[in-house]
Amino acid sequence: MHNIKMEDFTLSELGVFLGVVGGIFTSILLTIQKSKCDKIDCCCIKCHRKPELKTNDSFPSPKP
């Protein structure tokens, strides 16, 4: 049998890896948050929600 040994990695490489994984996770959450879908079914995670739709009334009108 072959002994497979994982190579050692530096702390900076671990930081880069965690940063990339965190960035991917954050971008997925932001995409879901900004979507207008009320039913989400992705990667064995199911969610039924009521997204708030922003109307033009919720933004302040510019002063003349």
N, C-alpha and C positions, 0 to 999 in steps of 0.2 A: 504494500500500500504506500501511497505517496503522502508525505506529511506536507500539508499546505500551511504555510505560515504567512500571516498578514505582515506586510512590511511596516516598520515603525513610521510614524508621521509626526510632524512638528506641530506645535501649538498654533502656529499661524495657519497651517493647512487645515487644521480642525476649525479654526475661526472662519476661514473662507468657506468651508463646506457648510457650516451652520448658517452663515450669512446667506448663501445661495438657497438653502432649503427654506429658511425663514422668508426670504423674498418671494419664492414661489408660493408658499403658503399664504402670505399676505396678499399677493396679487389674485389668487383664487378667491379669497374671502372678499376682497373689494369688488371683484367681478360679480359675485353672487349678491352682494349688498346693493349694487347699482342696477341689477337686472330688474325687469318689470314682471318676471314670471312669478306666479303664485304657487306653483308646484315645482319643486326641484327634486330630481332623483339622479344622483351621481355617486358612483363608487360605493354602492350599498348604503348611502345616506339619503334618507327621504325627508323632505321638509315641505310643509304646507304653511304658507304665510300670507299675510295681507300687506303687500308693499304700499307705502304711502306715495301717492302720485303728487308731485309738486305742481301747483298751478301758477299762473302769472300773478294771481292775487297775493300769493305768499311773499313775493318780492316787493320791496319798496319801490314806488314809482319815482322817477327822477324829477327833481324840482326844476321848474322853468327859470 
